[in-house]
Amino acid sequence: MTELETLESSLNALLSRYSSLQADYQALQEENERQRNEILRTHSELVALQEQYKSLRIAKSLSGNPEQQEVAKRQLTNIIAQVDRALEILKQ
């Protein structure tokens, strides 16, 4: 094999390896994006659950008389609406 053929063979091997690395890189980029989306989704769920927990604590503490229950219910409705708006913003 001549020096030129050896060089051509090495170059072809290098180009093949480069193509393989590009495909690996693209796959990693896609996986990274999926993981980011999963983190955002999980974070949104966490925030919503924290708000629900907070709402339940408020409802529990205010559940003494009917008037306090009505106030707690309005507060819960307001908090849930805020969480829903936040989730819509995060989806955009």
SEFI-667891 format. One line per 4 residues: their letters; for each residue x negated, y negated, z of N, C-alpha, C. Coordinates in pm, 1 decimal. Layout:
A = X Y Z X Y Z X Y Z  ... $
This chain:
MTEL = -84.2 116.5 0.0 0.0 0.0 0.0 -89.5 -123.7 0.0  -52.9 -218.1 -82.6 -133.7 -338.5 -92.2 -98.0 -435.0 20.0  -182.1 -532.0 31.9 -160.7 -631.9 135.2 -29.0 -706.7 112.2  2.6 -733.4 -12.8 126.2 -801.5 -47.2 247.6 -716.0 -11.0 $
ETLE = 241.1 -588.9 -35.7 351.4 -497.9 -0.9 368.2 -488.3 150.7  255.9 -486.0 221.9 260.5 -481.3 367.8 324.6 -609.1 422.7  285.3 -721.3 365.6 341.9 -848.8 406.7 491.7 -852.9 375.7  529.9 -806.4 257.9 671.1 -804.1 219.8 750.6 -711.9 312.7 $
SSLN = 695.7 -599.0 346.9 760.8 -505.7 438.0 777.4 -567.6 576.5  673.5 -633.1 623.3 680.6 -700.0 753.6 783.8 -812.2 752.4  787.3 -886.5 643.6 883.2 -995.3 630.0 1026.6 -941.9 628.7  1049.1 -834.4 555.8 1181.5 -772.7 552.2 1222.9 -723.1 691.0 $
ALLS = 1129.9 -664.6 763.5 1159.3 -617.7 899.2 1192.3 -736.1 989.6  1117.8 -843.5 974.2 1141.2 -963.6 1053.7 1278.2 -1025.0 1021.9  1312.4 -1032.0 894.2 1442.6 -1085.3 854.9 1556.4 -997.0 906.4  1536.1 -869.7 903.0 1636.2 -776.6 955.1 1655.9 -797.1 1104.9 $
RYSS = 1546.1 -810.9 1175.2 1552.7 -834.9 1320.7 1620.4 -968.5 1350.4  1590.5 -1069.8 1269.7 1651.7 -1201.5 1286.2 1803.7 -1192.5 1268.1  1847.2 -1120.9 1164.8 1990.7 -1103.4 1141.3 2056.6 -1032.3 1258.3  1989.2 -931.9 1310.1 2041.9 -858.4 1424.7 2054.1 -949.3 1546.4 $
LQAD = 1952.3 -1031.4 1569.4 1955.7 -1123.9 1682.8 2064.4 -1229.7 1666.3  2086.9 -1273.4 1543.9 2194.5 -1369.4 1520.1 2329.9 -1307.5 1554.5  2351.0 -1183.4 1515.2 2476.8 -1114.2 1546.2 2492.2 -1097.9 1697.6  2383.8 -1062.6 1764.8 2387.6 -1049.7 1911.5 2420.5 -1183.6 1976.1 $
YQAL = 2359.1 -1288.3 1926.5 2383.3 -1422.4 1979.7 2529.7 -1461.8 1962.9  2584.3 -1435.9 1846.4 2724.9 -1468.8 1820.0 2816.6 -1390.3 1913.8  2787.5 -1263.8 1933.5 2868.3 -1181.6 2024.6 2859.5 -1235.9 2166.9  2741.2 -1277.3 2208.9 2724.9 -1333.9 2342.8 2798.2 -1466.9 2356.5 $
QEEN = 2796.5 -1547.6 2251.2 2869.4 -1674.2 2253.9 3019.3 -1649.7 2270.8  3072.0 -1551.5 2197.8 3214.0 -1518.7 2207.8 3248.2 -1465.7 2346.4  3163.4 -1380.4 2400.8 3186.1 -1328.0 2535.7 3180.6 -1440.9 2638.5  3087.2 -1532.1 2620.8 3076.2 -1646.9 2709.7 3205.3 -1728.9 2706.8 $
ERQR = 3258.7 -1751.8 2589.0 3382.9 -1828.4 2575.3 3499.8 -1754.7 2641.7  3506.3 -1623.7 2624.4 3612.2 -1545.4 2690.4 3600.2 -1555.3 2841.8  3477.7 -1547.9 2891.7 3456.5 -1556.7 3035.7 3493.7 -1695.4 3088.7  3460.6 -1799.3 3013.2 3498.1 -1935.0 3054.3 3649.8 -1949.4 3061.9 $
NEIL = 3717.3 -1897.1 2961.5 3863.3 -1903.2 2960.8 3921.5 -1826.2 3079.0  3863.9 -1712.2 3109.2 3909.2 -1632.6 3222.9 3887.4 -1708.2 3354.5  3775.0 -1774.1 3365.7 3746.9 -1852.8 3486.4 3848.1 -1966.3 3499.4  3877.4 -2035.7 3390.8 3975.4 -2144.4 3395.1 4113.8 -2092.0 3432.9 $
RTHS = 4151.4 -1979.1 3375.5 4281.4 -1919.4 3406.6 4287.8 -1879.4 3553.2  4182.4 -1814.6 3600.8 4178.3 -1770.9 3740.3 4179.8 -1891.3 3834.1  4106.9 -1995.0 3797.4 4105.3 -2115.8 3880.2 4244.8 -2178.4 3888.0  4313.0 -2182.2 3775.1 4448.5 -2236.6 3773.1 4540.6 -2155.8 3863.7 $
ELVA = 4528.0 -2024.8 3856.0 4609.0 -1938.7 3942.6 4576.3 -1964.0 4089.1  4448.1 -1980.0 4118.1 4406.0 -2005.8 4255.7 4465.8 -2136.4 4307.2  4459.1 -2240.3 4226.2 4514.7 -2369.5 4266.0 4664.7 -2355.7 4291.3  4733.6 -2286.3 4201.5 4878.2 -2268.7 4218.1 4908.7 -2191.1 4345.7 $
LQEQ = 4832.3 -2086.9 4371.8 4854.6 -2007.9 4492.8 4824.6 -2088.9 4618.6  4721.5 -2170.9 4613.4 4691.0 -2256.5 4727.8 4805.2 -2354.0 4754.2  4861.6 -2408.5 4647.3 4974.6 -2500.2 4662.6 5096.5 -2426.6 4718.3  5118.5 -2305.7 4671.1 5230.7 -2227.0 4723.6 5210.4 -2197.8 4871.8 $
YKSL = 5089.0 -2162.4 4907.2 5058.9 -2134.9 5047.8 5082.7 -2259.6 5132.4  5035.9 -2371.7 5081.8 5054.5 -2497.9 5152.3 5204.1 -2527.8 5167.6  5277.9 -2504.4 5061.2 5421.8 -2527.2 5063.9 5490.5 -2436.1 5165.1  5449.7 -2312.6 5167.5 5508.6 -2219.4 5263.5 5477.7 -2259.8 5406.3 $
RIAK = 5357.1 -2308.2 5429.2 5322.2 -2355.3 5563.6 5409.4 -2473.5 5602.9  5430.0 -2564.0 5508.7 5515.5 -2679.4 5536.2 5657.7 -2633.3 5565.1  5708.0 -2544.6 5482.0 5844.4 -2495.2 5501.5 5858.7 -2424.5 5635.6  5759.9 -2347.1 5670.2 5763.9 -2274.4 5797.8 5764.1 -2371.7 5915.1 $
SLSG = 5682.0 -2474.9 5906.1 5673.1 -2569.9 6017.1 5796.7 -2658.6 6027.4  5866.7 -2676.8 5917.2 5982.6 -2765.6 5917.0 6115.5 -2690.8 5917.9  6111.9 -2563.5 5939.4 6234.3 -2484.5 5925.9 6322.4 -2487.4 6051.2  6302.4 -2584.6 6136.8 6378.4 -2592.7 6260.5 6526.3 -2620.4 6240.0 $
NPEQ = 6561.6 -2731.7 6178.3 6702.6 -2763.9 6161.0 6734.9 -2783.9 6013.4  6863.0 -2785.7 5977.2 6901.7 -2796.4 5835.2 6849.5 -2921.8 5765.7  6844.2 -3033.8 5837.7 6794.5 -3156.5 5776.1 6646.7 -3141.9 5739.9  6568.9 -3084.3 5830.2 6427.0 -3061.6 5803.3 6410.3 -2960.7 5691.2 $
QEVA = 6497.1 -2863.1 5682.3 6489.4 -2764.3 5574.6 6511.0 -2831.1 5439.2  6604.0 -2923.2 5432.6 6630.8 -2994.2 5307.1 6511.0 -3078.9 5266.0  6450.5 -3146.7 5362.4 6330.6 -3227.1 5334.4 6219.0 -3136.0 5283.7  6199.9 -3022.5 5349.7 6096.0 -2928.1 5309.1 6123.0 -2875.2 5169.1 $
KRQL = 6249.5 -2849.1 5139.3 6286.0 -2798.5 5006.4 6252.8 -2902.0 4899.0  6282.1 -3027.4 4924.3 6249.2 -3133.8 4827.6 6097.8 -3144.9 4808.5  6024.4 -3134.6 4920.3 5878.8 -3140.8 4911.0 5825.1 -3023.9 4829.0  5880.0 -2907.0 4852.5 5835.8 -2788.3 4777.6 5865.1 -2803.7 4628.8 $
TNII = 5981.4 -2853.4 4597.3 6017.0 -2873.6 4456.9 5921.4 -2972.6 4391.8  5887.8 -3076.8 4462.2 5793.7 -3176.8 4411.3 5655.0 -3116.1 4390.5  5609.0 -3040.0 4486.6 5476.5 -2978.4 4475.7 5472.2 -2880.2 4359.2  5575.6 -2800.6 4344.5 5580.3 -2703.2 4234.5 5579.7 -2776.1 4100.4 $
AQVD = 5652.0 -2885.8 4090.5 5653.0 -2964.0 3966.9 5513.2 -3018.7 3937.0  5442.0 -3063.8 4039.4 5306.1 -3114.1 4020.3 5212.9 -3003.3 3972.6  5226.8 -2885.6 4030.0 5143.8 -2771.3 3988.9 5174.2 -2735.7 3844.0  5301.6 -2734.0 3807.8 5339.0 -2703.1 3669.8 5278.5 -2804.1 3572.5 $
RALE = 5282.2 -2932.6 3608.6 5221.6 -3035.0 3522.6 5071.1 -3014.2 3510.5  5006.7 -2980.3 3621.5 4861.1 -2956.9 3620.2 4826.6 -2838.2 3530.9  4906.7 -2733.9 3538.9 4880.9 -2615.6 3456.3 4898.0 -2648.5 3308.1  4995.5 -2728.9 3274.7 5015.0 -2768.7 3135.4 4894.9 -2849.9 3086.1 $
ILKQ = 4843.7 -2937.8 3170.3 4726.8 -3017.8 3132.8 4605.7 -2927.2 3110.3  4588.2 -2828.5 3197.5 4473.6 -2737.3 3183.6 4484.1 -2652.6 3057.3  4604.0 -2622.2 3015.3 4622.6 -2540.3 2895.4 4584.6 -2615.5 2768.9  4588.7 -2747.4 2773.9 4561.3 -2826.8 2653.7 4416.9 -2834.0 2620.9 $
